[in-house]
Amino acid sequence: MSWQKYGIRPEFVERVKTKMKNPAIKERIKAQLEGVTKYDLQDRVKVRRWVKSFARILNEPLTDALEEQLISFVISQKIDPNNPLHLIKLWAMFR
């Protein structure tokens, strides 16, 4: 898993995946990502803001190190939310 290369712990990923199964939480996060572009996902400031916001929504405390790992991971993926192949790749990574 590529997220493990960034030092993101499997326990953290499993907790987040479990919490994302809650429809209310999932919808809140989807609403925050409405209209996001691939350029937004390459902007460290915007990604940092989303990471902090999602951590609050998910009630997951983040250390500074984990926050940086998550930001680096998102930026390195070069995600284009309008490209179905990118979305399939992400889905496969976290299922």
N, C-alpha and C positions, 0 to 999 in steps of 0.2 A: 504494500500500500504506500503510495507516495506521501501521504500525510505523516507516516511514521518517520520518514527521512527528515522531517522538520522538528522532530522531538515531541510531537503531539502524542500524548499517551492514549492507548487503546481504551482505557477505562473512561476517559473524558469523552471520546467519540461515542462510546456505547451509551453513556448517560444522555448525551445530546440527542442521539438517534431515538432513544426511548421517549424523551420529552417532546420531540418533534412529531411523534405519533398522535399527540393531543391536537385535535382539529383547531381549537381556539388559538393555541400557540402558533401552529403552522400558518394560520391565516394572518396573525399579527406580523409574522416575519415576512410572509409573501407581500403584505401591504407595504412594508418598509422598502422592499426591493422593487416595487412597481416603477417601471420606467428607467431602470438602471441600464447603463450602456457599458460596452467593453472598456471604454475610456475611464468611466467611473471606477471600474474594478482594477485599474492600474494606478489609481491615485491613492497614495498612502494615507493621506488625511481622511479621505472619505471612507476607505476600508477600515481605518482605526475607529472612526465614529460608528460604523455598522457593527463591528466586532463588540464594542462596548455596549451598544444598544441591544444586540442579540443576547449578550451575557445577562443583561438585566431582565430581559423578557424570559429567558430560560432559567433565571435564578441560579446562574453558575458563576461563582467567584473566579476571577482571572488574576493570575500573577502577571507582573510586567513581562516576564520571560514568555509565558504562554501567549499573552497578547501579541508579542512580537512574532512568535512562531506562527500564529494564525494569520497575521497580516502578511508575512513572507509567503506562506503557503498560498493564500488567495492570489496574490500578485503574480507569483511564479506560474500559476495555472493558465494565465492569459485567457481567461474565460470570456467568451462572447455569448451573452445571454440570448442572442437572436439566432445562434447556430445550434440546430438540434443535435448535431454530433457532439458538441461540447457538453450539452446538457445530459446526453446519454452517458458520456464518459464520467461526469460527476455522479450521476445516479449509480452507475456501476461501482464506483469507488466507495460509496457509503451504504450500499444495501446490505 
